[in-house]
């Protein structure tokens, strides 16, 4: 997988420890902290260690607009039914600075990042049931809702779990969508 690439509006690159301060700034937004679970951690040292782990994960990408970190997309190897890492399944998490919500930037980023992943990978993502924008984003990217879970802690939050299996057909469809989108802006 390519570690540095660009879309129409963003530069996407592998996150590094040098991104710590900017990443920490992003997860400090109350809206982002709530969506990522950082709002549930009261211990500052635990938050810092979690951030270090995310920055060092092999498939953690920063989204940059004019050299400013405005979001992240993280992939973690899923654990299979045999309780071992499953090389054909990854769990995806993503967030964006609230200033840039509803501008199509995460759609642009995820479309490109997913196209960079190897084929025959199943990607799982979760969205809170009340996060309609995130649910719409996943559906736009051909993720299918697998189930909905209700977590009694905290505050009885419901979460929808989505999956997509990446294959050549998936990638060809997304490359066509990108080309059509590009051609619409050119005419």
Secondary structure, 3 states (H helix, E strand, C coil): CCCEEECCCCEEEECCHHHHHHHHHHHCCHHHHHHHCHHHCCCHHHHHHHHHHHHHCCEEEEEEECCEEEEEEEEEEEECCCCCEEEEEEEEEEEECHHHCCCCHHHHHHHHHHHHCCCCEEEEEEEECCCHHHHHHHHHCCCEEEEEEEECCCCCEEEEEEEEEECHHHHHHHHHHHHHHHHHHHC
